[in-house]
Amino acid sequence: MLTLGRIALLLTLTLPAYASIVSEIIDAIEQAVDCDSCHALLGVLTGAALLGDTVFDDSLIAVCKTTGAADDDVCQGLITEQGPIIAHDLRSISAFGQTATKLCNALIGLCQAPAVNTFELPIPKAAPSNPKTFTSTGQPPFQVVHFSDVHIDRSYTPGSDANCTKPICCRNFADHTGPIDEPAGPLGHLNCDTPTPLVHSMMAAVSAQKTHFSIFTGDIVEAAIWLVNQTENTSDMDQFNNELATLLNSPVYPAIGNHEVAPVNAFPRNTTSVGNAQWVFDTQSAGWTSLIGSVAALEVKHNSGSYSAVVEGTNLMIISINSIYWYKDNFYLFDSDALQPDPNGVIAFAAQQLQAAEDAGMRAWIIGHMSPGSGDALHDQSNYFDQVVQRYKNTIAAQFFGHSHVDEFEIAYSNYNNQTAETADSIAFLAPSLTPRQANPSFRVYDIDPDTYEVMDSRTFLSDMTDPSFQVSPVWKQEYSARETYGPAIGGWPATEPLNAAFWHHVTEAFTTNDTLFQTFNSFKTRGLDVPSCTGSCQTTTICNLRAMRAENNCDVATPGFNFRREEIEDFVPSARRGAADHCEGLGLRSILENVARNSQSMDAERVRKRVDEAYG
């Protein structure tokens, strides 16, 4: 570890001293195999951070380039964007405290998440002794569309190379040489984010559904995260907001995703002394005014992107929350050793709006980008949010999220130690993505009971990219109906009963005994293209996670071992670089560090030192 004496010496040195720092960081990464050695790695990185952002960034960029963890421009851009946040964290916390353990869990994956810190979130009112009941009168359902993770690449270029070394392809990158290996089609490719014509095709298909309204659960900007900046993101948000307002024939209620901000994920807490994301809230406040109304738009501006709005002509309140304040990859969340249970008051805002809905005798939907049960969710905040869900479970008709890019769901329970259909009390629907990166572009249509506002059916639509017509005019077809697929498998489900938490718990029980049904779900989850095998521990973990809207109960655990290698990117190939580890991010900072570990291990020590010395010696 760098000592204070070593730091003082390095402060007097010139550029060649980077070689020593770079070598020290690479050594620490190579030796990081468990939680203790991860803390030691943070100690080494802290030494570089204390020398200033420039030294920290340049050192990590050199590590990235030296080991070939990513293309040079990706190393440069990504670390220049995110490096100062990590450096700020390291200067602000103890390298061996609980926050450092959380950072090791999030950034490197070598520490298990610490036990949840006990905290009771203040609730506006106690639960009523006789809560209002919501009863269906059997009226025909109305339809609501749910789309998410559009990741529109306004620089998508048909004919450019779709098989490249970047996190996303289908662009005219300046360093491309040689012939085009695989030309990008006009409407999309599995290695690329969404071209504008595909967005317009989806919106036309949504409008054809004649829906009452739509919900959009975030992520507008593409995954070229080493290139994005405030100017581009603002333009992308403005353009998409205009498309929402002009190309859809019904209202839409949006939520903020982690890609709306630049650097990606970087929403500072209001206790943080550096960084600023207010421009995102200001942009969306202005852009959403025509969609959600001026009162809700003002809430967006002053509540860190969260708002509530009553759907016109209904007894339903939409509560949109900025859940990126609970996201592990929002590295601003690790800049203090003091417990901050509710960053920017997002959970308290949800409780206040749910109380208002309960007082008014309304039902509520909660929408957001990242689900509270995600493996990407911080356990503390997920637990505190669950306290709100349990208090207002009678008011919450359903919850809706995206982020994972796959077709799935999550169940909350009144007793996670006794998970049954009787204790299942809230359901979250997680929509697959529009972006064709890794799978067919998709959206959902829900059939909604007009009295209870519960989901009576969930139908996923997709456009098959293997269809020859896709690159000319995508055809959007229903892939499956949840009621028709899963109802018979659980012994039948009454037509008058919603697809509530109890229904989905019964479905997970069927998954444990009916492998054919589970494999059908697995195919739907990944939208039918390159469906990965999921048996044994994969199947067990998947079912566990479906039953875990509270993150501490999911089965996503750190896997200490050789060079913090993660199972899902066991084969280091370009497709893994493009997002297998960070499905939503593409190649993120944690993937860079994983690649450093993998690549440096395959290079003998002398070769590493030689490359460092050539660059900085």
C-alpha positions in Angstrom: 0.0 0.0 0.0 1.2 3.6 -0.6 2.3 5.1 2.6 2.2 8.8 3.4 6.0 9.0 2.9 5.6 7.3 -0.5 2.8 9.8 -1.4 5.0 12.7 -0.4 7.8 11.4 -2.6 5.5 10.8 -5.6 4.3 14.4 -5.3 7.8 15.6 -6.2 8.2 13.3 -9.2 7.4 13.8 -12.8 5.7 11.7 -15.4 8.0 8.7 -15.3 6.7 8.1 -11.7 3.4 6.9 -13.3 5.2 3.7 -14.2 5.6 2.8 -10.6 2.0 3.7 -9.7 0.6 1.8 -12.7 2.7 -1.3 -11.8 1.5 -1.1 -8.2 -2.1 -0.9 -9.2 -1.8 -3.8 -11.6 -0.1 -5.9 -8.9 -2.9 -5.1 -6.5 -5.5 -6.0 -9.0 -3.8 -9.3 -9.8 -3.7 -10.1 -6.0 -7.3 -9.2 -5.4 -9.0 -12.5 -4.9 -11.2 -12.0 -1.8 -12.7 -9.2 0.3 -9.6 -8.5 2.3 -7.4 -8.1 -0.7 -10.1 -6.0 -2.3 -9.8 -3.6 0.6 -6.0 -3.6 0.1 -6.6 -2.7 -3.6 -8.7 0.2 -2.5 -5.8 1.3 -0.3 -3.5 1.4 -3.3 -6.1 3.3 -5.3 -6.6 5.7 -2.5 -2.9 6.5 -2.6 -3.2 7.5 -6.3 -6.4 9.4 -5.5 -4.7 11.5 -2.9 -2.3 12.7 -5.6 -5.2 14.3 -7.4 -7.8 13.4 -10.1 -5.2 13.9 -12.9 -2.8 11.4 -11.5 -5.6 9.0 -10.6 -7.2 9.1 -14.0 -3.9 8.9 -15.9 -2.8 5.9 -13.8 -6.0 4.0 -14.4 -6.0 4.9 -18.1 -2.5 3.6 -18.3 -3.5 0.4 -16.5 -6.4 -0.1 -19.0 -4.3 0.6 -22.1 -1.3 -1.4 -20.9 -3.3 -4.5 -20.3 -5.6 -4.1 -23.4 -8.7 -4.1 -21.2 -10.5 -2.0 -23.8 -9.7 0.0 -26.9 -7.5 3.0 -26.1 -10.2 5.6 -26.8 -12.7 3.6 -24.5 -10.1 3.5 -21.7 -9.5 7.2 -22.1 -13.1 8.3 -22.3 -14.6 6.1 -19.7 -12.0 6.6 -17.0 -11.8 10.4 -17.7 -15.6 10.5 -17.0 -15.9 8.1 -14.1 -12.4 8.2 -12.6 -12.8 11.5 -10.7 -16.0 10.1 -8.9 -14.1 7.1 -7.7 -11.1 9.3 -6.6 -13.6 11.5 -4.7 -15.0 8.5 -3.0 -11.6 7.1 -2.0 -10.6 10.5 -0.5 -13.8 10.7 1.4 -14.0 7.3 3.1 -11.9 4.8 5.1 -10.5 2.1 2.8 -11.5 -0.5 5.4 -14.9 0.7 6.5 -18.4 -0.5 5.6 -18.7 2.0 2.7 -15.5 0.6 1.3 -16.9 -2.9 1.6 -20.0 -1.8 -0.3 -17.7 -0.2 -2.9 -15.8 -3.5 -3.2 -19.1 -5.3 -3.7 -20.3 -2.8 -6.4 -17.1 -2.0 -8.3 -15.1 -5.2 -8.0 -17.5 -7.9 -6.7 -15.2 -9.5 -4.1 -17.1 -8.5 -0.9 -20.5 -9.7 0.0 -23.0 -6.9 0.7 -22.9 -5.9 4.4 -25.9 -6.7 6.6 -28.6 -4.2 6.3 -28.3 -1.3 8.7 -31.4 -1.2 11.0 -33.5 1.9 10.2 -37.2 2.5 10.4 -38.3 4.9 7.6 -40.8 7.5 9.0 -44.3 6.7 7.7 -46.8 9.6 7.4 -49.7 7.7 9.1 -50.3 4.3 10.6 -52.3 1.8 8.5 -56.1 2.2 8.8 -57.9 -0.4 10.7 -60.4 -0.9 7.9 -58.5 -0.3 4.6 -60.6 0.4 1.5 -61.3 -2.6 -0.6 -61.1 -2.4 -4.4 -63.5 -4.8 -6.1 -63.9 -5.5 -9.8 -67.4 -5.1 -11.3 -66.4 -7.1 -14.3 -66.0 -4.3 -16.8 -63.8 -4.9 -19.9 -60.1 -4.1 -19.2 -58.3 -1.2 -20.8 -54.8 -1.5 -22.3 -51.6 0.1 -21.1 -48.3 -0.2 -22.9 -45.0 -0.5 -21.1 -41.7 0.1 -22.9 -38.3 0.6 -21.5 -34.5 0.9 -22.2 -34.9 2.4 -25.7 -31.1 3.4 -25.8 -31.4 5.3 -29.0 -28.2 5.8 -30.9 -28.6 8.9 -33.0 -25.2 8.2 -34.5 -26.2 4.7 -35.7 -24.9 4.3 -39.3 -26.3 1.7 -41.6 -23.5 0.0 -43.4 -20.9 0.6 -40.7 -19.3 -2.4 -39.0 -21.5 -4.3 -36.7 -18.7 -6.5 -35.5 -16.2 -4.2 -33.8 -14.1 -4.0 -30.6 -16.1 -1.3 -29.0 -18.8 -1.7 -26.3 -21.4 -1.0 -29.0 -20.9 -1.0 -32.8 -22.7 0.3 -35.9 -21.0 3.7 -35.9 -18.3 5.2 -38.0 -15.5 5.1 -35.4 -12.5 7.2 -36.3 -10.0 4.4 -35.5 -11.7 1.8 -37.7 -9.4 0.3 -40.3 -9.7 -2.4 -42.9 -12.8 -3.7 -44.6 -16.3 -3.9 -43.0 -16.7 -7.3 -41.4 -20.5 -7.2 -41.0 -22.4 -4.3 -42.3 -25.1 -2.8 -40.0 -28.6 -3.1 -41.3 -30.9 -0.1 -41.4 -33.1 -1.2 -38.5 -30.6 -2.7 -36.0 -28.2 -5.4 -35.0 -27.5 -7.5 -31.9 -24.2 -5.7 -31.2 -25.7 -2.2 -31.4 -28.1 0.1 -29.8 -31.4 1.4 -31.4 -31.4 3.3 -34.7 -34.1 6.0 -34.9 -36.3 4.2 -37.5 -36.7 1.3 -35.1 -37.9 3.7 -32.4 -40.5 5.1 -34.8 -41.6 1.6 -35.8 -42.1 0.7 -32.2 -44.1 3.9 -31.5 -46.3 3.1 -34.5 -46.9 -0.4 -33.1 -47.7 1.1 -29.7 -50.2 3.6 -31.2 -51.9 0.7 -33.1 -52.7 -0.9 -29.7 -55.2 1.9 -29.0 -54.0 2.1 -25.4 -55.4 4.3 -22.6 -51.9 5.4 -21.8 -48.3 4.2 -21.7 -45.5 4.0 -19.2 -41.8 4.4 -20.1 -39.3 3.2 -17.5 -36.2 5.0 -18.5 -32.9 4.8 -20.4 -33.0 7.0 -23.5 -29.3 7.4 -24.3 -27.2 4.8 -26.0 -24.4 2.8 -24.2 -21.4 4.6 -25.8 -20.7 5.7 -22.2 -17.1 6.7 -23.0 -18.3 9.4 -25.3 -21.5 10.8 -23.8 -21.7 14.3 -22.3 -24.2 16.8 -21.0 -24.7 18.3 -24.5 -25.4 15.0 -26.2 -27.7 13.7 -23.4 -29.7 16.9 -23.3 -30.2 16.7 -27.0 -31.2 13.0 -26.9 -33.7 13.6 -24.1 -35.2 16.6 -25.9 -35.5 14.7 -29.1 -37.1 11.6 -27.5 -39.5 13.8 -25.4 -40.7 15.4 -28.7 -41.2 11.9 -30.2 -43.2 10.8 -27.1 -45.4 13.9 -27.5 -45.9 13.7 -31.2 -45.7 10.0 -32.3 -47.9 8.4 -29.7 -51.6 8.8 -29.7 -52.2 8.5 -26.0 -50.6 9.9 -22.8 -47.3 8.6 -21.5 -45.8 8.6 -18.0 -42.0 8.4 -18.0 -39.3 7.6 -15.4 -35.6 8.6 -15.3 -33.0 6.0 -16.1 -29.3 5.8 -15.3 -28.2 6.6 -18.8 -30.0 10.0 -18.8 -27.1 11.6 -16.9 -23.4 12.0 -17.9 -21.2 10.6 -16.7 -23.5 7.6 -16.8 -25.2 6.7 -13.5 -23.7 9.8 -11.8 -26.5 11.2 -9.7 -24.8 12.9 -6.7 -26.6 13.0 -3.4 -27.6 16.4 -2.1 -24.9 15.9 0.6 -22.2 15.5 -2.0 -19.8 18.4 -2.6 -18.9 17.6 -6.2 -20.9 16.8 -9.3 -24.3 18.0 -10.5 -27.2 16.2 -12.1 -29.8 19.0 -11.8 -29.6 19.6 -15.5 -31.2 16.2 -16.1 -34.1 17.1 -13.8 -34.5 20.5 -15.4 -34.4 19.0 -18.9 -37.0 16.4 -18.1 -39.2 18.8 -16.1 -39.5 21.0 -19.2 -39.7 18.1 -21.7 -42.4 16.2 -19.7 -44.7 19.2 -18.9 -46.9 18.4 -21.9 -47.0 14.7 -20.9 -47.6 14.8 -17.1 -48.8 18.3 -16.4 -47.1 21.4 -15.0 -47.5 20.4 -11.3 -45.9 17.0 -11.7 -43.2 18.5 -13.9 -42.4 20.9 -11.1 -42.0 17.9 -8.8 -39.5 16.4 -11.3 -37.4 19.6 -11.0 -37.5 19.7 -7.2 -37.6 16.0 -6.2 -34.5 14.7 -8.1 -36.6 13.4 -11.0 -39.5 11.9 -9.0 -43.1 12.9 -9.4 -46.7 11.8 -9.1 -49.7 12.3 -11.4 -53.3 11.1 -11.5 -54.3 9.6 -14.8 -57.1 11.6 -16.2 -60.5 10.0 -16.0 -59.3 7.3 -13.5 -58.8 6.7 -9.8 -55.2 5.8 -10.4 -52.1 7.7 -9.3 -48.8 7.1 -11.1 -45.8 7.6 -8.7 -42.5 7.8 -10.7 -39.4 7.4 -8.6 -35.7 8.0 -9.4 -34.4 4.6 -8.1 -30.8 5.4 -9.4 -30.2 6.7 -5.9 -30.1 3.1 -4.8 -28.0 1.8 -7.8 -24.6 0.2 -7.0 -23.1 1.7 -10.2 -24.0 5.2 -9.0 -20.6 5.6 -7.5 -21.5 8.9 -5.9 -23.3 6.8 -3.3 -20.0 5.7 -1.8 -18.5 9.1 -0.8 -19.3 9.0 2.9 -18.8 6.7 5.8 -22.0 8.1 7.4 -25.2 6.1 6.8 -27.6 8.0 4.5 -30.7 5.9 4.5 -32.7 7.8 2.0 -30.6 9.7 -0.5 -32.4 12.8 -1.7 -35.6 11.7 0.0 -36.8 9.5 -2.8 -38.3 6.8 -0.5 -39.9 9.5 1.7 -41.4 11.0 -1.4 -42.9 7.7 -2.4 -44.4 7.3 1.1 -45.9 10.7 1.0 -47.6 10.2 -2.4 -48.9 6.8 -1.3 -50.4 8.4 1.7 -52.1 11.0 -0.4 -53.5 8.2 -2.7 -54.7 6.3 0.4 -56.4 9.4 1.8 -58.1 10.0 -1.5 -59.3 6.4 -1.8 -57.2 5.8 -4.9 -55.0 3.0 -6.2 -51.4 3.7 -7.1 -48.8 2.3 -9.5 -45.1 2.8 -8.7 -42.9 3.1 -11.8 -39.1 3.5 -12.0 -36.1 2.4 -13.9 -34.2 -0.1 -11.6 -36.3 -2.5 -9.6 -35.7 -2.6 -5.8 -34.9 -6.3 -5.9 -32.3 -6.0 -8.6 -28.8 -7.4 -8.0 -27.7 -3.9 -8.8 -29.7 -2.4 -5.9 -28.2 -1.4 -2.5 -29.6 -3.6 0.2 -30.2 -0.8 2.7 -32.4 1.3 0.4 -34.2 -1.7 -0.9 -35.1 -2.7 2.6 -36.3 0.7 3.5 -38.4 0.9 0.3 -39.9 -2.4 1.2 -41.1 -0.9 4.5 -43.1 1.5 2.4 -44.4 -1.3 0.2 -45.6 -3.3 3.2 -47.3 -0.3 4.7 -49.1 0.7 1.5 -49.6 -2.8 -0.1 -53.4 -2.2 -0.1 -53.0 1.0 -2.1 -50.3 -0.3 -4.5 -52.0 -2.1 -7.4 -48.7 -3.0 -9.1 -45.1 -1.8 -9.8 -43.3 -1.4 -13.1 -39.6 -1.2 -13.8 -37.0 -1.9 -16.6 -33.2 -1.8 -16.5 -32.4 -5.5 -16.7 -33.2 -5.6 -20.5 -34.9 -9.0 -19.9 -38.5 -10.1 -19.5 -39.1 -11.0 -15.8 -40.9 -10.1 -12.6 -40.3 -9.7 -8.9 -42.5 -10.6 -5.9 -42.6 -8.9 -2.5 -43.7 -10.8 0.7 -45.0 -9.8 4.1 -42.7 -12.5 5.5 -39.6 -13.3 3.5 -38.9 -16.2 5.8 -42.2 -17.8 4.8 -42.6 -17.2 1.1 -46.0 -18.5 0.1 -48.9 -17.3 -2.0 -50.6 -16.0 1.1 -47.6 -13.8 2.1 -47.0 -12.6 -1.4 -48.4 -9.1 -1.4 -46.9 -7.0 -4.2 -45.8 -7.6 -7.7 -43.3 -5.8 -10.0 -43.4 -6.3 -13.8 -40.0 -5.8 -15.4 -40.2 -5.0 -19.1 -37.7 -6.2 -21.7 -35.9 -3.5 -23.6 -36.5 -1.9 -27.0 -32.8 -1.9 -27.8 -31.9 -4.8 -29.9 -28.5 -5.1 -28.2 -28.4 -8.9 -27.4 -32.1 -9.6 -28.1 -35.2 -9.0 -30.1 -36.7 -5.5 -29.5 -39.8 -5.7 -27.3 -42.5 -4.0 -25.4 -45.4 -5.0 -23.2 -49.2 -4.6 -23.2 -51.1 -4.9 -20.0 -54.9 -5.5 -19.7 -56.0 -3.4 -16.7 -59.1 -3.8 -14.7 -60.8 -0.3 -14.6 -62.0 -0.8 -11.0 -59.0 -2.2 -9.3 -56.2 -1.1 -11.7 -54.7 -4.5 -11.3 -53.1 -6.4 -14.2 -55.4 -9.0 -15.7 -52.9 -10.1 -18.4 -49.4 -9.2 -19.5 -48.6 -9.7 -23.2 -45.1 -9.2 -24.6 -44.7 -8.1 -28.2 -41.5 -8.3 -30.2 -40.1 -8.0 -33.7 -38.1 -11.0 -34.9 -34.7 -9.8 -36.1 -34.1 -13.0 -38.0 -37.2 -12.3 -40.2 -36.0 -11.1 -43.6 -38.5 -8.3 -43.4 -37.1 -6.8 -40.2 -34.5 -4.6 -42.0 -37.2 -3.2 -44.2 -40.3 -2.9 -42.0 -40.3 -4.6 -38.6 -43.3 -6.7 -37.8 -44.5 -6.6 -34.2 -46.2 -9.7 -33.0 -47.4 -11.0 -29.7 -44.8 -13.4 -28.3 -47.0 -14.7 -25.5 -49.7 -14.0 -23.0 -48.8 -14.6 -19.3 -52.3 -15.7 -18.4 -52.5 -18.2 -21.3 -49.0 -19.5 -20.8 -48.8 -19.8 -17.0 -52.5 -20.1 -15.9 -53.0 -23.7 -17.0 -49.6 -24.7 -15.5 -50.7 -23.7 -12.0 -54.0 -25.6 -12.2 -56.0 -22.8 -13.8 -56.5 -19.3 -12.7 -60.0 -17.7 -12.5 -60.7 -15.3 -15.3 -61.9 -12.7 -12.8 -58.7 -12.9 -10.7 -55.7 -10.5 -11.5 -52.1 -11.6 -12.2 -51.2 -10.5 -8.7 -48.4 -11.5 -6.4 -50.1 -14.7 -5.4 -50.5 -15.8 -9.1 -46.8 -15.2 -9.7 -45.8 -17.1 -6.6 -47.7 -20.1 -7.8 -45.9 -19.7 -11.2 -42.5 -19.8 -9.4 -43.7 -23.0 -7.6 -44.5 -24.5 -10.9 -41.0 -23.6 -12.2 -39.5 -25.8 -9.4 -41.4 -28.9 -10.6 -42.1 -28.3 -14.3 -38.7 -27.8 -16.1 -40.5 -27.4 -19.5 -42.4 -24.5 -18.1 -39.2 -22.9 -16.6 -37.3 -23.3 -19.9 -40.3 -21.6 -21.7 -39.9 -18.7 -19.2 -36.1 -18.7 -19.8 -36.7 -18.4 -23.6 -39.2 -15.6 -23.0 -36.9 -13.9 -20.6 -34.1 -13.6 -23.2 -36.6 -13.0 -26.1 -35.8 -16.1 -28.0 -32.4 -15.3 -29.5 -29.3 -17.2 -28.4 -31.2 -18.5 -25.4 -28.6 -19.5 -22.7 -28.9 -22.8 -20.9 -30.3 -22.4 -17.4 -30.4 -25.5 -15.3 -29.2 -26.5 -11.8 -27.9 -23.6 -9.8 -28.8 -21.1 -12.5 -32.4 -22.3 -12.3 -32.4 -22.2 -8.5 -30.9 -18.7 -8.5 -33.4 -17.4 -11.1 -36.4 -18.6 -9.1 -34.8 -17.1 -5.9 -34.5 -13.7 -7.6 -38.0 -13.8 -8.9 -39.1 -14.1 -5.2 -36.9 -11.2 -4.0 -38.3 -7.7 -4.6 -36.2 -6.9 -1.5 -32.6 -7.1 -2.6 -31.1 -8.7 0.5 -33.2 -11.8 -0.3 -32.0 -12.3 -3.8 -29.3 -14.9 -4.6 -26.9 -12.6 -6.4 -23.8 -13.0 -4.3 -20.1 -12.0 -4.8 -17.9 -14.8 -6.1 -14.4 -14.4 -4.7 -11.7 -16.2 -6.6 -9.1 -15.9 -9.2 -8.9 -12.3 -10.4 -12.5 -11.5 -9.4 -13.6 -13.3 -12.6 -17.4 -13.4 -13.0 -19.0 -16.5 -14.4 -21.1 -14.7 -17.0 -18.0 -13.4 -18.8 -15.9 -16.6 -18.4 -15.0 -16.5 -22.1 -13.3 -13.1 -22.8 -14.6 -12.4 -26.3 -15.9 -9.2 -28.0 -19.5 -10.1 -27.2 -18.6 -10.2 -23.5 -17.0 -6.8 -23.8 -20.2 -5.5 -25.2 -22.2 -6.1 -22.2 -22.5 -9.6 -20.8 -21.3 -8.3 -17.4 -23.1 -5.0 -17.4 -26.2 -5.6 -19.5 -27.5 -2.1 -19.1 -24.1 -0.3 -19.2 -22.3 -2.1 -22.0 -18.6 -2.0 -20.9 -18.6 -0.3 -17.5 -15.8 0.6 -15.1 -16.2 -2.7 -13.2 -15.9 -4.6 -16.5 -12.7 -2.7 -17.2 -11.2 -3.8 -13.9 -12.2 -7.4 -14.6 -10.6 -7.3 -18.0 -7.4 -5.8 -16.5 -7.3 -8.8 -14.1 -7.9 -11.3 -16.9 -5.5 -9.8 -19.4 -2.7 -9.0 -17.0 -2.7 -12.6 -15.8 -2.2 -13.8 -19.3 0.8 -11.4 -19.7 3.9 -12.3 -17.8 5.1 -9.8 -15.3 8.1 -8.7 -17.3 5.9 -8.0 -20.3 3.6 -5.8 -18.2 6.5 -3.9 -16.8 8.0 -3.4 -20.3 4.7 -2.0 -21.6 4.4 0.3 -18.7 8.0 1.5 -19.1 7.6 2.0 -22.8 4.6 4.3 -22.1 5.8 6.1 -19.0 9.5 5.3 -18.4 
